[in-house]
């Protein structure tokens, strides 16, 4: 007989404390089940079960063996389930959380294309700049931008996120362009309040260089939404430091002028994050792969921007 099936039989006997119930679950006779357990004990050279006419119990050796075998069988079942899921078509409700500006400007058409490709999936989205607790609130995954905090979530990097300091031509004509990061300190700046430290802007020279600069900035407008800051910058209200997925079109057509091109912002990226399940459901895996295919490794909004280093 197959050794794996003997182990499954043993765990059933241990769990049910009955040869009869264990044999029924495996479509065996009671005598066949008893014989196979005896053969297993013979191969191991140890008694696993105490048998009386009224009860069955595990010996100390049997208890230890049961705990290890049960874990092995559970992991095997899980591995088989994971492989089966890989072959299943994505289906069911997918709950996603995403930031507001990115969701409206870039994620909306991608979600529509995803629904076209996977007709058995339904998507429910929370598009806002609030922090969503995926586990407590029951979300399958989140799209997050910026440096990730340490957590129990699994994160897959989708693409880099680049930020550019800029201002409108009208603002620069009136106030002049800053030449160094230190020049920003006395200017009107437009502050994004969803950052941990919105009053501190950091810059560094070319990638790999040692020089970094952090500037404390001030401004009369503080907003928790990047699109509103972009519009304020276009209207000449001050300097703004925003990701190119928000201001790429305005940089390309001249409504905003890039500044301090010898300096870059801190490294940042977009990630898909999801709870640390032992294996992904087909719908989550499909959506994460879809995001990577649409946005990575070089996002389309950066591909034509010559203002970026290396662009």
Backbone bond lengths (Angstrom), bond angles and torsions (degrees), N, CA, C in turn:
res aa  C-N    CA-C-N  psi(-1)  N-CA   C-N-CA  omega(-1)  CA-C   N-CA-C  phi
1 X - - - 1.452 - - 1.538 109.77 -
2 X 1.320 116.03 155.07 1.446 121.96 179.73 1.528 110.40 -66.58
3 X 1.338 116.67 129.99 1.457 120.47 -178.33 1.520 111.99 -61.78
4 X 1.343 117.20 -37.03 1.456 120.61 179.51 1.522 111.11 -62.24
5 X 1.331 116.19 -40.89 1.460 119.15 178.32 1.528 111.16 -67.23
6 X 1.331 117.02 -33.97 1.467 119.33 175.11 1.526 110.54 -62.53
7 X 1.316 116.66 -39.68 1.460 119.51 178.73 1.525 111.49 -66.62
8 X 1.329 116.42 -39.71 1.473 119.18 176.96 1.529 109.84 -63.64
9 X 1.306 117.18 -41.27 1.456 120.44 177.73 1.529 110.49 -61.97
10 X 1.321 116.97 -44.57 1.457 120.09 179.99 1.526 111.59 -59.84
11 X 1.340 117.46 -44.29 1.470 119.22 -179.67 1.521 110.98 -65.32
12 X 1.321 117.96 -36.06 1.469 120.16 177.73 1.525 111.01 -65.66
13 X 1.332 116.48 -42.68 1.462 119.29 177.56 1.524 110.29 -62.16
14 X 1.340 116.06 -42.94 1.465 119.88 -179.37 1.521 111.45 -64.42
15 X 1.313 117.02 -37.93 1.466 120.61 -177.94 1.522 112.20 -75.50
16 X 1.330 116.61 -40.71 1.471 120.17 -176.00 1.514 112.97 -89.97
17 X 1.355 116.44 -16.31 1.463 122.49 -174.70 1.531 110.71 55.74
18 X 1.339 114.79 36.77 1.469 118.91 -177.03 1.521 109.40 -154.82
19 X 1.345 116.58 125.90 1.461 120.33 172.33 1.519 110.49 -67.80
20 X 1.310 116.38 -35.50 1.464 119.91 -175.84 1.524 110.82 -65.71
21 X 1.337 117.17 -50.42 1.472 119.59 -178.19 1.528 110.91 -66.12
22 X 1.325 117.28 -39.93 1.462 119.90 178.46 1.524 110.77 -63.88
23 X 1.325 117.22 -42.96 1.462 120.98 179.69 1.520 111.02 -63.54
24 X 1.331 117.20 -40.27 1.467 120.12 179.55 1.522 111.74 -61.17
25 X 1.333 117.24 -39.55 1.465 120.30 -178.48 1.520 112.12 -66.59
26 X 1.332 116.42 -25.54 1.459 120.34 -178.94 1.536 112.24 -106.94
27 X 1.327 115.44 10.32 1.477 120.48 179.76 1.530 111.76 57.54
28 X 1.325 116.01 45.23 1.462 122.50 176.92 1.523 109.38 -117.49
29 X 1.317 115.11 161.19 1.461 118.87 170.03 1.523 109.12 -80.45
30 X 1.321 116.59 157.71 1.463 119.94 179.12 1.523 110.79 -61.76
31 X 1.324 117.25 -39.65 1.467 120.12 -178.65 1.523 111.02 -66.13
32 X 1.355 116.90 -37.82 1.470 119.92 178.30 1.521 110.75 -66.27
33 X 1.333 116.62 -41.02 1.463 120.15 178.86 1.514 110.58 -62.98
34 X 1.341 117.17 -44.11 1.454 120.71 -179.37 1.520 110.89 -63.63
35 X 1.330 116.77 -40.18 1.462 120.78 -179.78 1.533 110.93 -64.82
36 X 1.316 117.14 -41.02 1.471 120.56 -178.08 1.528 111.35 -67.54
37 X 1.328 117.10 -37.00 1.466 119.13 177.27 1.526 109.66 -67.17
38 X 1.315 116.51 -38.98 1.468 120.05 177.71 1.525 110.48 -62.61
39 X 1.337 116.75 -40.15 1.459 120.53 178.03 1.528 111.12 -65.85
40 X 1.340 116.11 -38.24 1.469 119.97 177.39 1.524 110.15 -62.53
41 X 1.319 116.65 -45.61 1.456 120.25 178.25 1.527 111.05 -61.98
42 X 1.346 116.31 -36.12 1.456 119.72 178.24 1.515 111.72 -65.11
43 X 1.339 116.76 -41.68 1.466 119.55 179.35 1.526 111.20 -65.79
44 X 1.322 116.44 -36.78 1.463 120.45 -178.52 1.524 112.73 -80.72
45 X 1.328 116.55 -21.10 1.449 119.88 -176.53 1.512 112.82 69.73
46 X 1.343 116.41 32.22 1.465 120.37 -178.31 1.524 109.04 -152.00
47 X 1.324 115.51 146.76 1.457 119.62 176.76 1.526 108.10 -86.62
48 X 1.335 116.21 126.17 1.451 122.36 -177.26 1.522 113.07 -97.89
49 X 1.349 116.46 -29.90 1.459 121.42 -173.98 1.519 111.02 -126.19
50 X 1.325 115.97 139.91 1.460 121.99 167.29 1.523 107.67 -92.08
51 X 1.341 117.00 123.11 1.459 121.11 -176.58 1.522 109.69 -115.81
52 X 1.324 116.42 129.98 1.468 121.51 168.82 1.523 106.40 -128.81
53 X 1.301 116.11 175.69 1.470 118.97 179.00 1.521 111.71 -67.25
54 X 1.343 117.01 -19.11 1.473 119.39 -175.96 1.523 114.22 -111.36
55 X 1.321 118.45 -19.20 1.470 118.29 -173.66 1.523 111.64 -152.80
56 X 1.320 113.31 162.81 1.466 122.41 175.05 1.519 106.89 -130.38
57 X 1.318 117.84 134.80 1.463 122.22 177.83 1.510 109.20 -141.97
58 X 1.316 115.08 160.05 1.458 120.56 179.55 1.525 110.71 -84.07
59 X 1.306 115.97 139.10 1.451 120.45 169.18 1.532 108.28 -74.85
60 X 1.333 119.06 165.42 1.474 119.33 175.46 1.528 112.60 -54.71
61 X 1.320 117.23 -42.25 1.465 120.21 176.17 1.524 110.12 -64.88
62 X 1.331 116.05 -40.82 1.461 120.29 179.24 1.512 112.15 -63.53
63 X 1.347 117.60 -38.11 1.464 121.03 179.20 1.523 110.82 -63.84
64 X 1.320 116.06 -44.82 1.464 120.09 179.06 1.532 110.68 -64.25
65 X 1.316 115.99 -42.83 1.467 120.44 179.16 1.524 110.74 -64.05
66 X 1.330 116.36 -41.56 1.466 120.77 179.44 1.522 111.48 -60.28
67 X 1.317 118.13 -44.79 1.465 120.82 -177.79 1.524 111.44 -61.78
68 X 1.320 116.47 -41.12 1.462 118.91 -179.56 1.519 111.49 -72.46
69 X 1.332 116.39 -41.90 1.469 119.64 -179.48 1.518 110.42 -65.78
70 X 1.333 118.06 -41.56 1.460 120.98 -179.75 1.524 111.01 -60.40
71 X 1.332 117.01 -40.38 1.461 120.56 178.30 1.524 111.26 -65.62
72 X 1.323 116.42 -43.06 1.473 120.10 179.43 1.528 110.81 -62.41
73 X 1.320 116.97 -44.95 1.463 119.94 -179.61 1.516 111.57 -65.51
74 X 1.352 117.21 -37.50 1.466 119.95 178.07 1.521 110.69 -64.10
75 X 1.334 117.41 -41.85 1.458 120.35 178.71 1.519 111.28 -66.95
76 X 1.321 117.13 -36.31 1.452 120.64 177.37 1.525 110.88 -65.34
77 X 1.333 116.69 -44.28 1.463 120.34 178.24 1.531 110.67 -61.76
78 X 1.325 115.55 -38.74 1.457 119.63 -179.76 1.524 111.17 -67.42
79 X 1.337 116.30 -39.98 1.460 119.77 178.22 1.526 110.71 -63.46
80 X 1.321 117.08 -41.02 1.456 120.47 177.73 1.521 110.87 -64.28
81 X 1.345 116.02 -39.31 1.460 120.06 178.97 1.517 111.06 -64.66
82 X 1.346 116.51 -39.91 1.460 120.15 179.82 1.526 110.92 -62.70
83 X 1.335 116.64 -42.63 1.461 120.07 178.73 1.523 110.65 -65.13
84 X 1.319 116.23 -40.53 1.461 119.77 178.54 1.523 111.04 -63.30
85 X 1.357 116.24 -39.29 1.461 119.66 178.96 1.513 111.81 -64.19
86 X 1.352 116.39 -35.63 1.453 120.18 178.88 1.528 110.91 -57.61
87 X 1.310 116.38 -32.69 1.459 120.72 -175.04 1.525 112.51 -91.77
88 X 1.332 117.03 -8.12 1.448 119.67 -179.33 1.519 110.72 -82.21
89 X 1.308 116.22 150.58 1.457 120.68 174.37 1.519 108.87 -74.43
90 X 1.335 118.08 136.36 1.468 119.61 176.43 1.522 110.62 -58.22
91 X 1.325 115.99 135.47 1.466 120.36 179.50 1.513 109.37 -157.25
92 X 1.336 115.39 162.20 1.450 120.76 176.01 1.516 112.70 98.94
93 X 1.330 115.51 -177.16 1.465 122.57 -177.21 1.523 110.51 -82.89
94 X 1.331 116.35 127.63 1.462 123.31 177.35 1.526 107.81 -113.08
95 X 1.339 116.86 116.73 1.466 121.67 -179.35 1.527 109.12 -101.58
96 X 1.337 115.50 121.89 1.461 122.57 -172.56 1.523 109.59 -127.00
97 X 1.333 116.42 139.17 1.460 122.51 172.14 1.526 108.52 -113.18
98 X 1.349 116.53 138.00 1.460 120.60 -177.27 1.517 109.91 -148.35
99 X 1.345 118.04 151.88 1.463 120.90 178.24 1.524 111.51 -68.53
100 X 1.325 115.46 151.80 1.462 121.71 -171.51 1.528 113.61 -60.31
101 X 1.336 117.16 -59.29 1.464 119.42 -173.50 1.520 111.64 -62.04
102 X 1.314 116.59 -46.68 1.460 119.17 179.94 1.518 110.81 -65.45
103 X 1.333 116.95 -39.86 1.459 120.08 -179.52 1.511 112.43 -60.46
104 X 1.330 116.87 -45.67 1.461 120.36 -177.12 1.525 111.75 -72.27
105 X 1.327 117.30 -40.71 1.468 120.48 -172.49 1.532 113.20 -82.90
106 X 1.328 117.41 -33.07 1.459 119.03 -171.05 1.531 114.53 -128.29
107 X 1.317 117.26 -32.99 1.459 118.59 -174.00 1.523 112.42 -80.62
108 X 1.331 117.58 -31.13 1.472 120.47 -176.16 1.534 112.77 -55.70
109 X 1.343 119.68 -50.42 1.468 118.23 179.03 1.521 113.60 -66.75
110 X 1.335 116.74 -29.44 1.463 120.03 178.89 1.529 110.25 -69.76
111 X 1.322 117.21 -40.11 1.461 120.15 177.19 1.522 110.50 -63.77
112 X 1.326 117.24 -40.30 1.463 119.84 177.77 1.524 111.30 -61.26
113 X 1.337 116.43 -42.37 1.468 119.89 178.16 1.521 111.06 -66.50
114 X 1.327 117.07 -36.60 1.465 120.91 178.08 1.526 110.54 -63.09
115 X 1.315 117.32 -43.39 1.468 120.95 179.13 1.532 111.01 -63.58
116 X 1.321 116.43 -36.09 1.472 119.40 176.85 1.523 111.17 -63.96
117 X 1.318 116.16 -39.03 1.465 120.02 -176.51 1.524 112.16 -77.65
118 X 1.341 117.07 -30.10 1.462 121.03 -176.92 1.532 109.76 -123.44
119 X 1.316 117.09 82.73 1.465 120.99 -172.88 1.519 115.00 -67.29
120 X 1.344 118.28 -14.17 1.464 119.90 -179.56 1.526 112.79 -94.62
121 X 1.335 116.78 6.52 1.464 121.31 178.67 1.521 109.34 -104.74
122 X 1.331 115.92 138.18 1.454 122.26 170.28 1.524 107.42 -112.67
123 X 1.335 117.46 139.48 1.460 122.38 -177.17 1.527 109.76 -115.68
124 X 1.333 115.10 130.28 1.465 121.83 171.51 1.522 106.90 -118.74
125 X 1.351 116.88 123.44 1.464 120.65 -173.55 1.521 111.50 -119.21
126 X 1.324 114.67 141.43 1.461 122.69 167.56 1.522 105.89 -107.81
127 X 1.347 116.98 106.43 1.460 121.76 -178.93 1.528 107.26 -104.83
128 X 1.315 115.64 100.51 1.465 120.84 -179.63 1.516 108.09 -163.12
129 X 1.320 115.86 168.38 1.458 120.10 -179.59 1.527 112.69 -96.88
130 X 1.326 117.24 11.04 1.456 119.44 176.30 1.532 109.55 -78.82
131 X 1.334 116.21 157.93 1.451 120.72 176.70 1.522 109.05 -81.74
132 X 1.315 116.90 126.96 1.459 122.69 -178.38 1.521 109.26 -105.34
133 X 1.326 116.38 127.36 1.463 121.19 173.72 1.523 107.75 -85.48
134 X 1.324 116.23 105.77 1.463 120.21 -172.05 1.527 112.27 -61.56
135 X 1.314 116.70 -42.98 1.460 119.80 -175.70 1.520 110.91 -71.39
136 X 1.342 117.26 -51.40 1.459 120.40 -176.63 1.524 112.12 -65.56
137 X 1.346 117.38 -33.48 1.459 120.62 -175.76 1.525 113.00 -97.94
138 X 1.310 117.36 -0.56 1.454 120.53 172.26 1.514 115.86 76.58
139 X 1.344 117.54 30.34 1.466 120.25 177.22 1.529 110.15 -89.96
140 X 1.329 115.28 147.80 1.466 120.09 178.50 1.524 111.77 -78.24
141 X 1.326 116.97 -38.34 1.454 120.23 179.10 1.516 109.82 -161.83
142 X 1.339 114.99 167.78 1.458 121.54 176.28 1.517 108.95 -135.47
143 X 1.329 115.19 148.55 1.457 121.79 169.84 1.526 106.01 -96.61
144 X 1.324 117.33 120.32 1.458 121.18 -177.19 1.522 110.47 -126.50
145 X 1.336 115.15 141.64 1.457 122.37 -175.95 1.520 108.64 -121.54
146 X 1.329 115.40 131.80 1.457 120.55 -178.89 1.511 110.30 116.83
147 X 1.312 115.65 -173.10 1.463 120.88 177.61 1.513 109.03 -77.13
148 X 1.312 116.73 131.81 1.451 121.57 -176.56 1.518 111.14 -84.70
149 X 1.317 115.80 142.30 1.450 120.48 171.88 1.524 108.67 -76.90
150 X 1.316 115.62 154.70 1.465 119.70 173.89 1.523 108.64 -63.64
151 X 1.305 116.58 134.02 1.463 120.61 179.51 1.513 108.63 -160.21
152 X 1.327 114.92 178.67 1.459 120.29 178.30 1.519 111.68 -85.81
153 X 1.336 117.76 1.10 1.456 120.96 -178.90 1.530 110.59 -77.87
154 X 1.320 114.74 151.83 1.459 121.60 171.77 1.522 107.95 -89.29
155 X 1.333 117.34 135.82 1.465 121.47 -178.71 1.523 110.21 -124.16
156 X 1.321 115.58 133.68 1.468 120.56 172.79 1.523 108.76 -116.71
157 X 1.320 116.24 123.16 1.464 121.05 -179.49 1.528 109.13 -72.09
158 X 1.315 116.01 127.63 1.463 120.54 -177.99 1.522 111.11 -98.49
159 X 1.338 117.65 -47.50 1.462 120.64 -178.40 1.523 109.57 -165.27
160 X 1.340 117.11 161.09 1.464 119.74 175.32 1.525 110.79 -73.80
161 X 1.319 116.05 154.23 1.462 122.52 174.58 1.524 107.66 -120.23
162 X 1.330 116.42 122.86 1.459 122.38 -178.58 1.517 109.83 -107.83
163 X 1.322 116.60 140.04 1.461 121.73 177.56 1.533 109.41 -118.13
164 X 1.331 116.32 146.93 1.460 121.90 -177.37 1.526 108.71 -132.42
165 X 1.311 116.15 135.24 1.466 121.51 170.85 1.517 107.97 -80.40
166 X 1.318 117.23 133.90 1.458 119.36 -176.35 1.526 110.70 -156.50
167 X 1.322 115.07 170.76 1.462 122.63 176.63 1.515 107.89 -158.18
168 X 1.328 116.89 168.69 1.458 121.12 179.95 1.528 109.99 -78.65
169 X 1.338 117.79 156.22 1.464 119.96 174.84 1.529 112.21 -57.34
170 X 1.337 117.54 -37.25 1.464 120.18 -179.42 1.522 111.11 -64.69
171 X 1.320 117.29 -41.95 1.464 120.29 178.83 1.528 110.09 -63.03
172 X 1.328 117.70 -44.39 1.460 121.55 -177.21 1.531 111.45 -67.94
173 X 1.315 116.76 -34.72 1.464 119.81 177.28 1.525 110.64 -64.49
174 X 1.316 116.69 -35.98 1.470 121.35 -177.28 1.516 112.31 -82.29
175 X 1.345 117.71 -38.37 1.464 121.26 -171.08 1.529 113.78 -113.61
176 X 1.324 118.40 -13.73 1.440 121.09 -176.38 1.527 111.72 82.16
177 X 1.324 115.67 163.63 1.462 121.00 -177.13 1.523 110.50 -96.68
178 X 1.329 118.46 136.62 1.471 120.22 174.66 1.523 109.58 -65.84
179 X 1.331 115.17 144.36 1.466 120.35 -179.02 1.521 112.70 -102.60
180 X 1.312 116.53 -22.58 1.467 121.65 178.84 1.525 107.93 -138.90
181 X 1.332 118.05 162.82 1.468 118.72 176.24 1.522 112.98 -56.99
182 X 1.330 117.80 -33.46 1.467 119.62 -179.34 1.524 111.87 -63.35
183 X 1.318 117.48 -26.37 1.462 120.57 -179.91 1.533 112.40 -67.21
184 X 1.336 116.63 -16.93 1.469 120.17 -176.32 1.528 111.04 -74.04
185 X 1.331 116.59 -26.55 1.463 120.57 -169.78 1.520 113.35 -56.35
186 X 1.324 118.21 -35.31 1.458 119.90 -177.48 1.514 114.37 -94.43
187 X 1.319 118.71 7.90 1.468 122.13 -176.23 1.524 111.95 -96.32
188 X 1.324 115.08 162.42 1.469 120.62 168.51 1.525 108.32 -72.99
189 X 1.322 116.73 120.17 1.463 121.71 179.53 1.521 109.67 -118.54
190 X 1.307 115.81 149.87 1.465 123.27 -179.00 1.520 107.20 -102.78
191 X 1.330 116.73 117.78 1.461 121.22 -165.59 1.520 111.82 -106.34
192 X 1.339 114.89 133.06 1.469 122.72 177.83 1.524 108.37 -94.97
193 X 1.332 116.11 111.23 1.464 120.33 -168.91 1.523 114.72 -82.63
194 X 1.325 118.98 -4.89 1.461 119.71 176.26 1.523 112.28 -81.37
195 X 1.317 117.05 -4.54 1.460 120.51 175.03 1.526 109.34 -77.37
196 X 1.339 118.05 150.11 1.470 119.56 177.72 1.526 112.72 -58.56
197 X 1.347 117.30 -37.68 1.469 121.82 179.23 1.530 108.57 -132.02
198 X 1.326 118.49 78.93 1.466 120.53 -175.54 1.525 113.88 -63.98
199 X 1.351 117.90 -20.93 1.461 120.89 -178.47 1.520 113.37 -86.01
200 X 1.337 117.46 -3.06 1.461 121.00 -179.32 1.520 109.58 -116.18
201 X 1.333 116.26 118.24 1.460 121.53 176.58 1.528 108.37 -109.60
202 X 1.333 115.79 130.11 1.464 120.93 -177.36 1.518 110.54 -111.51
203 X 1.328 115.87 144.05 1.457 122.82 179.41 1.526 108.38 -139.32
204 X 1.319 115.34 154.61 1.460 120.21 173.33 1.513 108.30 -142.57
205 X 1.327 115.56 158.92 1.459 119.76 178.30 1.519 109.16 -76.62
206 X 1.335 116.66 -165.46 1.465 121.19 -172.88 1.520 111.12 -49.10
207 X 1.350 117.58 149.52 1.468 120.95 -178.28 1.508 112.44 -49.43
208 X 1.333 115.53 132.34 1.449 120.86 179.91 1.514 114.42 91.19
209 X 1.340 116.58 -12.11 1.463 119.08 -179.90 1.525 110.55 -76.91
210 X 1.333 114.79 161.86 1.456 119.82 -174.22 1.521 112.59 -86.54
211 X 1.320 118.20 -26.16 1.461 119.86 -169.36 1.532 111.49 -77.75
212 X 1.298 115.43 126.25 1.463 121.74 173.99 1.517 107.76 -130.41
213 X 1.310 115.86 155.88 1.455 121.11 -179.93 1.518 108.97 -142.95
214 X 1.321 116.02 130.91 1.464 121.82 174.39 1.521 108.07 -117.17
215 X 1.326 115.20 128.26 1.463 121.75 -174.31 1.521 108.94 -118.66
216 X 1.342 116.07 134.00 1.462 119.98 172.04 1.527 108.14 -85.42
217 X 1.326 115.90 122.01 1.460 120.89 -174.43 1.527 110.41 -111.43
218 X 1.314 114.16 164.14 1.459 121.24 -179.30 1.522 108.54 -136.97
219 X 1.308 116.38 154.55 1.451 119.57 177.46 1.512 111.55 -170.81
220 X 1.325 115.71 158.64 1.461 120.78 -178.88 1.518 112.90 -89.09
221 X 1.349 116.59 -12.15 1.464 119.87 -179.80 1.519 109.98 -119.13
222 X 1.320 115.52 122.47 1.466 123.14 178.63 1.530 106.57 -126.95
223 X 1.339 116.45 123.41 1.464 121.34 -172.73 1.531 109.18 -138.62
224 X 1.336 116.24 149.23 1.464 119.92 178.10 1.527 112.03 -97.77
225 X 1.337 117.31 22.03 1.465 121.00 -179.02 1.519 109.93 -140.53
226 X 1.339 116.39 127.03 1.450 120.86 -176.35 1.511 114.51 -69.06
227 X 1.326 117.69 -31.59 1.470 119.45 -179.88 1.524 111.19 -64.74
228 X 1.320 117.19 -38.69 1.463 119.92 178.71 1.523 110.82 -67.39
229 X 1.323 116.66 -37.77 1.459 119.71 176.53 1.522 111.38 -64.64
230 X 1.313 117.00 -39.18 1.471 120.47 177.19 1.521 110.60 -59.63
231 X 1.327 116.82 -46.31 1.463 119.90 -178.92 1.524 111.24 -64.56
232 X 1.335 116.96 -37.51 1.460 119.94 177.24 1.525 111.04 -64.80
233 X 1.334 116.79 -38.40 1.463 120.26 178.19 1.522 110.74 -66.04
234 X 1.312 117.47 -43.06 1.467 120.69 178.10 1.527 110.48 -59.95
235 X 1.339 115.89 -34.66 1.471 120.94 179.88 1.524 112.82 -78.82
236 X 1.337 117.68 2.26 1.455 120.83 174.81 1.505 115.63 85.18
237 X 1.331 117.90 22.92 1.457 120.87 -175.54 1.519 114.33 -85.43
238 X 1.323 118.54 -7.94 1.453 118.36 177.48 1.508 113.11 154.58
239 X 1.337 114.78 -171.98 1.461 122.34 177.14 1.525 108.98 -83.39
240 X 1.318 114.99 145.92 1.456 119.17 177.52 1.521 109.03 -137.79
241 X 1.328 116.05 146.76 1.466 121.85 178.83 1.514 106.83 -122.67
242 X 1.336 117.21 100.69 1.452 122.17 -171.36 1.516 111.03 -131.66
243 X 1.347 116.77 155.60 1.468 120.01 176.17 1.519 111.19 -67.99
244 X 1.320 114.37 151.04 1.465 119.56 -176.15 1.525 112.97 -68.60
245 X 1.325 118.48 -18.21 1.462 117.23 176.84 1.525 111.29 -69.90
246 X 1.336 117.27 -15.24 1.474 121.18 175.71 1.521 111.55 -96.25
247 X 1.335 118.75 -35.57 1.470 121.44 -171.17 1.518 113.30 -116.79
248 X 1.329 117.95 9.84 1.463 119.85 -176.90 1.518 113.73 -58.73
249 X 1.323 118.06 -44.99 1.471 121.20 -179.53 1.528 110.92 -63.40
250 X 1.325 116.54 -40.18 1.463 120.71 -177.80 1.529 111.64 -70.76
251 X 1.326 117.06 -34.11 1.466 119.89 174.02 1.520 110.80 -67.19
252 X 1.316 116.37 -38.29 1.468 120.34 -177.52 1.522 112.01 -69.77
253 X 1.342 117.69 -36.38 1.472 118.90 -175.91 1.527 113.63 -98.81
254 X 1.333 117.75 2.58 1.457 120.68 173.20 1.508 116.11 90.44
255 X 1.327 119.18 -0.27 1.465 119.64 177.52 1.521 111.44 -67.71
256 X 1.337 116.47 -25.29 1.456 122.28 172.02 1.526 108.26 -126.53
257 X 1.323 115.93 143.83 1.461 121.73 -176.65 1.530 108.62 -112.12
258 X 1.332 118.12 125.52 1.481 119.78 179.51 1.515 111.24 -70.60
259 X 1.337 115.99 146.47 1.457 122.37 -176.84 1.525 110.22 -128.77
260 X 1.326 115.67 159.30 1.472 122.47 177.51 1.530 111.31 49.37
261 X 1.316 116.18 55.70 1.459 120.37 -175.13 1.521 113.08 -68.82
262 X 1.333 117.73 -15.13 1.471 119.96 175.76 1.521 112.12 -82.11
263 X 1.323 116.70 -2.00 1.463 121.95 -179.33 1.523 109.19 -121.71
264 X 1.306 115.76 147.33 1.463 120.26 176.43 1.526 108.92 -124.99
265 X 1.319 115.35 162.76 1.452 120.24 175.84 1.517 111.33 -82.04
266 X 1.324 117.34 177.75 1.474 120.71 178.51 1.523 111.38 -61.80
267 X 1.325 115.60 152.75 1.461 119.80 175.60 1.525 109.60 -60.16
268 X 1.311 115.37 137.10 1.459 120.13 179.04 1.519 108.19 -148.12
269 X 1.321 116.28 166.69 1.465 120.23 -177.72 1.514 110.31 -159.17
270 X 1.319 114.42 162.84 1.457 120.98 170.31 1.512 108.30 -100.27
271 X 1.329 116.25 133.71 1.459 122.32 178.96 1.524 110.10 -125.54
272 X 1.298 115.06 150.65 1.467 121.55 163.47 1.518 106.00 -100.20
273 X 1.326 116.72 124.87 1.464 120.90 -178.31 1.518 109.17 -120.29
274 X 1.323 115.41 145.18 1.452 120.40 -178.11 1.519 109.51 -152.80
275 X 1.333 117.50 157.64 1.461 120.02 -177.76 1.522 111.73 -59.65
276 X 1.315 115.44 152.43 1.463 121.33 -174.04 1.520 111.39 -80.92
277 X 1.330 116.02 62.68 1.458 119.68 172.28 1.520 109.07 -71.67
278 X 1.303 116.32 159.88 1.469 118.23 -178.13 1.522 111.88 -72.12
279 X 1.306 117.13 -25.88 1.450 118.90 172.32 1.518 108.80 -149.12
280 X 1.322 116.36 149.95 1.453 122.21 -177.30 1.516 111.25 -80.86
281 X 1.319 115.62 144.74 1.456 119.53 171.55 1.525 108.19 -72.25
282 X 1.326 117.75 155.25 1.465 119.92 -179.54 1.530 113.24 -57.92
283 X 1.344 118.19 -36.44 1.471 119.90 -177.51 1.532 111.19 -67.84
284 X 1.342 117.30 -39.54 1.466 120.19 179.17 1.520 110.16 -69.37
285 X 1.319 116.50 -46.15 1.461 119.98 179.27 1.528 110.90 -58.90
286 X 1.328 116.76 -43.78 1.459 120.44 -179.03 1.524 111.21 -62.83
287 X 1.339 117.18 -41.32 1.463 120.12 -177.63 1.529 110.87 -69.04
288 X 1.324 117.56 -42.26 1.466 120.28 178.96 1.526 110.24 -63.62
289 X 1.321 117.62 -44.16 1.467 120.80 176.95 1.524 111.02 -61.90
290 X 1.328 116.62 -36.95 1.470 121.19 -179.81 1.529 109.80 -65.54
291 X 1.328 117.33 -43.31 1.460 120.72 177.54 1.522 111.14 -60.43
292 X 1.332 115.98 -45.45 1.469 119.71 -179.71 1.523 111.24 -61.43
293 X 1.318 116.60 -38.17 1.454 120.09 179.67 1.519 113.24 -69.62
294 X 1.326 117.45 -32.42 1.466 121.20 -177.72 1.530 113.02 -84.60
295 X 1.340 117.68 -33.56 1.458 120.21 -171.66 1.527 114.66 -111.88
296 X 1.321 118.62 -20.62 1.455 119.13 -173.98 1.522 112.36 -112.29
297 X 1.341 116.03 171.07 1.472 126.41 -7.21 1.530 113.24 -78.82
298 X 1.359 117.87 -22.44 1.464 121.22 175.15 1.520 107.32 -110.14
299 X 1.327 119.56 115.83 1.463 120.50 -176.02 1.523 111.98 -66.18
300 X 1.319 115.39 144.93 1.461 120.33 -174.92 1.525 112.39 -61.96
301 X 1.355 118.20 -29.54 1.463 119.54 -177.99 1.525 112.25 -70.42
302 X 1.355 117.93 -15.69 1.464 121.45 177.04 1.527 113.05 -97.61
303 X 1.311 117.47 -15.00 1.467 120.18 -168.45 1.530 112.18 -62.33
304 X 1.338 118.76 -30.88 1.463 120.30 -177.82 1.512 114.45 -105.52
305 X 1.332 118.84 7.47 1.456 121.64 -176.13 1.517 110.57 -90.78
306 X 1.334 116.08 102.35 1.468 120.74 -179.19 1.518 111.53 -74.62
307 X 1.335 118.38 -11.02 1.464 119.84 179.67 1.514 111.78 -72.30
308 X 1.341 117.23 -17.51 1.451 120.33 -179.86 1.509 109.87 -81.09
309 X 1.321 116.15 143.90 1.467 119.64 176.96 1.528 108.68 -60.99
310 X 1.304 116.27 131.30 1.445 120.71 -178.56 1.513 111.40 84.32
311 X 1.368 117.99 -1.33 1.452 120.81 -178.64 1.493 112.03 -87.77
